[in-house]
Amino acid sequence: MRQRIFLAALFLALMLPFSGAFGLTVEDAGVDIGCHSVHYPILRDEEPSEIPDSLNASLLEKGDYSALVARLPAVMSSSVPLLATYRCTLTEDLFSCLMEQSGPLTTLRPDHRFRSFTSDLRSGREIHLEDFFDPESDWESFLLSLLKDEIAPELSAHLLNQDLESLPESFFVDRYGLTLLYDMTKLSTLSDRAGSVELHWNELQTVLDPDEDGLPARLGVREEMEGGKEALEGLRLALGEGRLPGLPVRLGDSMTTVIQTYRLLSDPDNTAQARLFYLEDARFRGVSVMTDTLHERSYDQSIVLGIRSDRFMASGLITGESTRDRWLAMLGEPDSTHVLGPERAEALRLCEGTSDTYILESCCLCLHSDTAGVLRSVILTGQDK
């Protein structure tokens, strides 16, 4: 009988209740007028508290939302939409918000920028980048070297300008990684947008604050790297929604919408089974979205048929680190296993090695290892693939 302990934990476990510190929740607020849309988060508390008031005031100030809303009448006739969106992380005692704004922000000329705000909900104080790192380490030099030696060569062909010699003040955090948010003058893409870089926490683990009550631990970073209960619950929820943890696209999404939202990074790559699309959003570094090969010169009729991550960190599964023995112990024997030789691996744009596939309720999860048994790719597809 196959071992299904891990899958049972994923798909039979009860939903865990979630609430932020002091019963905090995030509500959406904003204005939509014509093609223009300014939205921002508001923190609410179940009971009266001074913390939401101070946090909300800081959010409005950091995002310059009063000025954006006041600007809407002046841009009503503009065909270029003024847009403000956001995404948030809210844990028991930590809040982080990434605010993205584009369009005629200050003049009629289109612009693009990031704003951010991260707060310690225990004390109400603003959190800065250095607070996540071991004060005894030379974390800043480590981070700058990583950006210069590994990240810059990957991004250089897709950037208008590049200056990674200093760290930006703006950043965003979640359980999976740290996103550095640059000003347009420092880092900008070929689509003329401000640049950003997402680093998974395992890429930084040697310089992270090791304290059991430090910010990385409170954020759930250690649990995510080790595969704790909450991390497994996050994986269960993500797979049930047809997506991989930390990524916003889902199986069945319109490719047109996906590309309009996350921007095409480069021309797609055809494999023996699908077309691989690469996206500009920082979360998609090392990730490709898979779709059909039926419409070679167009994707307007295509949907997301698969998501492949060659840079993955979630629920104790880390590309370049986790071994096949680990996930066999976690998930049990796969429903199918295929050994890929040189020709087949090249046709699928994978390395030589072994692909283990687990058939789940509404999708298939494939974990591909190299010839040494180390995880190299995590691939999610529909059951018909």
C-alpha positions as CSV (number, residue, x, y, z in Angstrom):
1,M,0.0,0.0,0.0
2,R,1.4,3.4,-1.0
3,Q,2.3,5.8,1.8
4,R,-0.1,8.8,1.6
5,I,0.6,10.4,5.0
6,F,1.6,13.7,3.5
7,L,-1.3,13.8,1.0
8,A,-3.7,12.9,3.7
9,A,-2.4,15.8,5.8
10,L,-2.8,18.1,2.8
11,F,-6.2,17.2,1.6
12,L,-8.0,15.9,4.6
13,A,-6.8,18.4,7.2
14,L,-9.4,20.9,8.5
15,M,-9.0,24.5,7.5
16,L,-7.0,26.5,10.0
17,P,-8.7,29.7,11.2
18,F,-6.7,32.9,10.4
19,S,-6.7,36.2,12.0
20,G,-4.0,38.9,12.4
21,A,-2.8,40.4,15.6
22,F,-5.6,41.9,17.7
23,G,-8.1,40.5,15.2
24,L,-6.8,42.7,12.4
25,T,-8.1,42.2,8.9
26,V,-7.4,44.0,5.6
27,E,-10.2,45.7,3.7
28,D,-10.1,47.1,0.2
29,A,-10.8,50.8,-0.3
30,G,-10.6,53.0,-3.3
31,V,-12.1,54.8,-6.2
32,D,-12.9,53.7,-9.8
33,I,-13.7,56.3,-12.4
34,G,-13.8,55.4,-16.0
35,C,-10.5,53.7,-16.9
36,H,-8.8,55.0,-13.7
37,S,-8.6,53.0,-10.5
38,V,-7.0,53.8,-7.2
39,H,-7.2,51.1,-4.6
40,Y,-5.5,50.8,-1.2
41,P,-5.7,48.6,1.9
42,I,-7.3,49.6,5.2
43,L,-6.6,47.7,8.4
44,R,-9.7,47.0,10.6
45,D,-9.7,45.7,14.2
46,E,-12.5,43.8,15.8
47,E,-12.1,46.0,18.9
48,P,-11.2,49.6,19.2
49,S,-7.4,50.1,19.0
50,E,-4.9,52.8,18.4
51,I,-2.8,50.5,16.2
52,P,-5.0,50.4,13.1
53,D,-5.4,54.2,13.1
54,S,-1.7,54.7,13.2
55,L,-1.0,52.0,10.6
56,N,-3.7,53.3,8.3
57,A,-2.2,56.8,8.6
58,S,1.2,55.4,7.7
59,L,-0.2,53.4,4.8
60,L,-1.9,56.5,3.3
61,E,1.2,58.6,3.7
62,K,3.6,56.0,2.3
63,G,1.4,55.4,-0.7
64,D,0.7,59.1,-1.3
65,Y,-3.0,58.0,-1.8
66,S,-4.5,61.4,-0.9
67,A,-2.6,63.0,-3.8
68,L,-3.5,60.2,-6.2
69,V,-7.2,60.4,-5.4
70,A,-7.1,64.2,-5.7
71,R,-5.4,63.8,-9.1
72,L,-8.2,61.8,-10.6
73,P,-10.3,64.8,-11.9
74,A,-7.2,66.2,-13.7
75,V,-6.6,62.9,-15.6
76,M,-10.2,62.1,-16.5
77,S,-9.6,62.9,-20.2
78,S,-6.4,60.9,-20.4
79,S,-6.6,57.6,-22.3
80,V,-3.7,56.3,-20.1
81,P,-5.3,54.9,-16.9
82,L,-4.0,56.0,-13.5
83,L,-3.8,52.7,-11.6
84,A,-3.0,51.9,-8.0
85,T,-3.0,48.3,-6.8
86,Y,-1.4,46.5,-3.8
87,R,-0.8,43.2,-2.1
88,C,-0.3,42.5,1.6
89,T,1.1,40.0,4.0
90,L,-0.7,39.9,7.4
91,T,0.5,37.5,10.1
92,E,-0.2,37.3,13.8
93,D,2.2,40.2,14.5
94,L,3.6,41.5,11.2
95,F,2.2,43.5,8.3
96,S,3.8,44.2,4.9
97,C,2.3,45.9,1.9
98,L,3.6,46.4,-1.6
99,M,1.9,49.3,-3.5
100,E,2.2,49.5,-7.2
101,Q,1.2,52.7,-9.1
102,S,1.2,53.5,-12.8
103,G,0.0,56.0,-15.3
104,P,-0.1,59.9,-15.2
105,L,0.9,60.0,-11.5
106,T,2.3,63.5,-11.4
107,T,2.2,64.7,-15.0
108,L,0.4,63.6,-18.1
109,R,3.4,61.4,-19.0
110,P,3.0,57.8,-18.0
111,D,5.1,56.7,-15.0
112,H,5.5,53.7,-12.8
113,R,6.6,53.3,-9.2
114,F,6.5,51.1,-6.1
115,R,5.8,52.1,-2.6
116,S,6.0,49.8,0.5
117,F,5.3,49.7,4.2
118,T,6.2,47.0,6.7
119,S,5.3,47.2,10.4
120,D,5.8,45.2,13.6
121,L,2.3,44.8,15.0
122,R,3.6,44.1,18.5
123,S,5.2,47.5,18.9
124,G,3.6,49.4,16.1
125,R,7.0,50.5,14.8
126,E,8.0,50.5,11.1
127,I,10.3,47.6,10.1
128,H,13.4,48.3,8.0
129,L,15.3,45.9,5.8
130,E,18.2,45.3,8.3
131,D,15.7,44.0,10.9
132,F,15.5,40.7,9.0
133,F,19.2,40.0,9.2
134,D,21.7,38.7,11.7
135,P,23.4,41.9,13.1
136,E,26.6,39.9,13.5
137,S,26.8,39.1,9.8
138,D,27.9,41.2,6.9
139,W,24.4,40.8,5.3
140,E,24.5,43.9,3.2
141,S,27.7,42.9,1.4
142,F,26.3,39.4,1.0
143,L,23.1,40.7,-0.5
144,L,24.9,43.1,-2.9
145,S,27.2,40.3,-4.1
146,L,24.3,38.1,-4.7
147,L,22.6,40.8,-6.8
148,K,25.7,41.6,-8.7
149,D,27.0,38.1,-9.4
150,E,23.8,36.0,-9.8
151,I,20.8,38.3,-10.3
152,A,22.2,41.0,-12.6
153,P,23.5,38.6,-15.3
154,E,20.0,37.0,-15.5
155,L,18.2,40.3,-15.8
156,S,20.6,42.4,-17.9
157,A,19.1,41.4,-21.3
158,H,15.6,42.5,-20.1
159,L,16.4,45.9,-18.5
160,L,16.5,49.4,-19.8
161,N,18.9,50.5,-17.0
162,Q,20.5,48.7,-14.2
163,D,22.0,49.9,-10.9
164,L,22.3,47.2,-8.3
165,E,25.2,48.8,-6.5
166,S,23.0,49.9,-3.6
167,L,20.0,48.5,-1.9
168,P,16.6,50.2,-2.2
169,E,14.7,51.5,0.8
170,S,11.5,49.9,-0.4
171,F,10.8,46.2,0.1
172,F,8.1,43.6,0.6
173,V,8.1,40.3,2.5
174,D,6.0,37.2,2.7
175,R,6.6,33.6,3.8
176,Y,8.4,32.8,0.6
177,G,10.8,35.7,0.0
178,L,12.0,39.2,0.1
179,T,11.2,41.6,-2.8
180,L,13.4,44.6,-3.4
181,L,11.6,47.5,-5.0
182,Y,13.6,49.9,-7.1
183,D,13.1,53.4,-8.3
184,M,12.8,53.8,-12.1
185,T,16.1,55.7,-12.2
186,K,17.9,52.7,-10.6
187,L,16.3,49.7,-12.3
188,S,13.7,49.7,-15.1
189,T,12.4,47.1,-17.5
190,L,12.0,47.0,-21.3
191,S,8.3,47.7,-20.8
192,D,9.4,51.0,-19.1
193,R,8.4,50.0,-15.5
194,A,10.3,50.2,-12.3
195,G,12.3,47.0,-11.6
196,S,12.1,44.7,-8.7
197,V,13.9,41.5,-7.5
198,E,12.5,38.7,-5.5
199,L,14.9,36.6,-3.4
200,H,13.6,33.4,-1.8
201,W,14.5,33.2,1.9
202,N,16.7,30.1,1.3
203,E,18.9,32.2,-0.9
204,L,19.6,34.4,2.2
205,Q,19.5,31.9,5.0
206,T,23.1,32.2,5.9
207,V,22.7,35.9,6.9
208,L,19.1,35.8,8.3
209,D,18.4,36.7,11.9
210,P,18.6,33.2,13.6
211,D,16.7,34.2,16.8
212,E,13.7,32.0,17.5
213,D,11.7,35.2,18.1
214,G,13.3,37.2,15.2
215,L,11.4,38.5,12.3
216,P,12.1,35.6,9.9
217,A,10.8,33.1,12.4
218,R,7.7,35.2,13.2
219,L,7.0,35.5,9.5
220,G,7.1,31.7,9.1
221,V,10.3,31.5,7.1
222,R,11.8,28.7,9.0
223,E,8.6,26.7,8.9
224,E,8.3,27.2,5.2
225,M,11.9,26.0,4.6
226,E,11.5,23.0,6.8
227,G,7.9,22.1,5.8
228,G,5.9,22.6,9.0
229,K,2.2,22.2,9.5
230,E,1.2,25.7,8.4
231,A,3.5,25.4,5.4
232,L,1.8,22.1,4.4
233,E,-1.6,23.8,4.8
234,G,-0.4,26.6,2.5
235,L,0.6,24.0,-0.1
236,R,-2.7,22.2,0.2
237,L,-4.6,25.4,-0.3
238,A,-2.5,26.5,-3.3
239,L,-2.7,23.2,-5.1
240,G,-6.5,23.1,-4.4
241,E,-6.7,26.5,-6.2
242,G,-4.7,25.3,-9.1
243,R,-1.5,27.3,-8.4
244,L,1.9,26.9,-6.8
245,P,2.6,28.7,-3.4
246,G,3.9,32.2,-3.8
247,L,2.7,32.6,-7.4
248,P,-0.4,34.4,-8.5
249,V,-1.4,32.6,-11.7
250,R,-3.7,29.6,-11.7
251,L,-4.5,26.8,-14.1
252,G,-7.2,27.9,-16.5
253,D,-6.3,31.6,-16.4
254,S,-6.5,33.5,-19.6
255,M,-3.1,33.9,-21.1
256,T,-4.1,37.4,-22.4
257,T,-5.0,38.5,-18.9
258,V,-1.8,36.9,-17.4
259,I,0.4,38.7,-19.9
260,Q,-1.4,42.0,-19.6
261,T,-1.0,41.8,-15.8
262,Y,2.5,40.5,-15.4
263,R,4.1,41.5,-18.7
264,L,5.9,39.3,-21.2
265,L,9.6,39.1,-20.5
266,S,10.8,37.4,-23.7
267,D,9.6,35.3,-26.6
268,P,8.0,32.0,-25.6
269,D,9.9,28.8,-25.9
270,N,8.3,25.7,-27.7
271,T,8.8,22.3,-26.1
272,A,7.6,18.9,-27.1
273,Q,4.5,19.4,-25.0
274,A,3.8,23.1,-24.5
275,R,4.9,26.7,-25.0
276,L,6.7,28.2,-22.1
277,F,6.0,31.9,-21.4
278,Y,8.3,34.0,-19.3
279,L,6.9,36.9,-17.4
280,E,8.4,40.2,-16.1
281,D,7.0,40.3,-12.6
282,A,9.7,39.5,-10.0
283,R,7.8,36.5,-8.7
284,F,8.3,34.8,-12.0
285,R,12.1,34.7,-12.0
286,G,12.9,31.1,-12.8
287,V,9.2,30.4,-13.5
288,S,7.4,29.7,-16.8
289,V,3.8,29.5,-17.6
290,M,2.8,26.7,-19.9
291,T,0.1,26.8,-22.5
292,D,-0.8,25.0,-25.8
293,T,1.0,25.1,-29.1
294,L,-2.1,25.4,-31.2
295,H,-1.8,29.1,-31.9
296,E,1.8,29.6,-32.8
297,R,1.6,33.3,-33.5
298,S,-1.0,34.2,-30.9
299,Y,-2.1,33.4,-27.3
300,D,-5.4,35.3,-27.2
301,Q,-7.3,32.0,-27.3
302,S,-5.0,30.2,-24.9
303,I,-5.3,29.5,-21.2
304,V,-2.7,28.5,-18.5
305,L,-2.3,24.7,-18.8
306,G,0.7,24.4,-16.5
307,I,3.1,26.3,-14.1
308,R,6.7,25.3,-13.9
309,S,9.1,26.6,-11.3
310,D,12.8,26.1,-11.5
311,R,13.2,28.3,-8.5
312,F,11.0,27.0,-5.8
313,M,10.8,27.3,-2.0
314,A,7.7,26.1,-0.1
315,S,6.6,23.4,2.3
316,G,10.1,22.0,2.8
317,L,10.7,21.6,-1.0
318,I,13.6,23.8,-2.3
319,T,15.1,23.5,-5.7
320,G,18.8,22.9,-5.7
321,E,18.6,21.5,-2.1
322,S,15.8,19.0,-1.5
323,T,16.5,15.4,-2.5
324,R,14.2,12.9,-4.0
325,D,14.4,10.8,-0.8
326,R,12.9,13.7,1.1
327,W,9.7,14.0,-1.0
328,L,9.3,10.3,-1.3
329,A,9.3,10.2,2.5
330,M,6.8,13.1,2.6
331,L,4.4,12.1,-0.2
332,G,5.0,8.4,-0.5
333,E,5.5,6.6,-3.8
334,P,4.4,8.7,-6.9
335,D,1.6,7.6,-9.2
336,S,4.1,7.5,-12.0
337,T,7.9,7.9,-12.5
338,H,9.7,8.6,-15.7
339,V,13.5,8.7,-16.3
340,L,14.4,11.3,-18.8
341,G,17.4,10.7,-21.0
342,P,19.3,13.4,-22.9
343,E,17.0,13.7,-25.9
344,R,13.7,13.6,-24.0
345,A,15.0,16.0,-21.4
346,E,16.1,18.5,-24.1
347,A,12.7,18.2,-25.8
348,L,11.0,19.2,-22.6
349,R,13.7,21.8,-21.6
350,L,14.5,19.9,-18.5
351,C,17.7,18.4,-17.2
352,E,18.4,14.7,-17.4
353,G,16.9,13.0,-14.4
354,T,13.7,11.6,-12.9
355,S,10.2,13.0,-12.9
356,D,7.8,11.9,-10.2
357,T,4.1,12.7,-10.7
358,Y,1.4,12.8,-8.1
359,I,-2.2,12.8,-9.3
360,L,-4.2,15.0,-7.0
361,E,-7.9,15.8,-6.9
362,S,-7.9,18.4,-9.7
363,C,-4.3,18.6,-10.9
364,C,-1.0,16.8,-11.2
365,L,2.1,17.7,-9.3
366,C,5.5,16.7,-10.9
367,L,8.7,16.9,-9.0
368,H,11.7,16.6,-11.3
369,S,15.2,15.8,-10.0
370,D,18.6,15.7,-11.7
371,T,20.7,12.6,-12.0
372,A,22.0,13.2,-8.5
373,G,18.5,13.1,-7.1
374,V,18.3,16.9,-6.3
375,L,15.1,18.8,-7.0
376,R,15.3,21.0,-10.1
377,S,11.8,21.7,-11.2
378,V,8.3,21.8,-9.7
379,I,5.6,21.5,-12.3
380,L,1.8,21.8,-11.9
381,T,-0.6,20.8,-14.7
382,G,-4.2,19.8,-15.1
383,Q,-5.0,16.1,-15.0
384,D,-5.3,15.8,-18.7
385,K,-1.5,16.6,-19.2
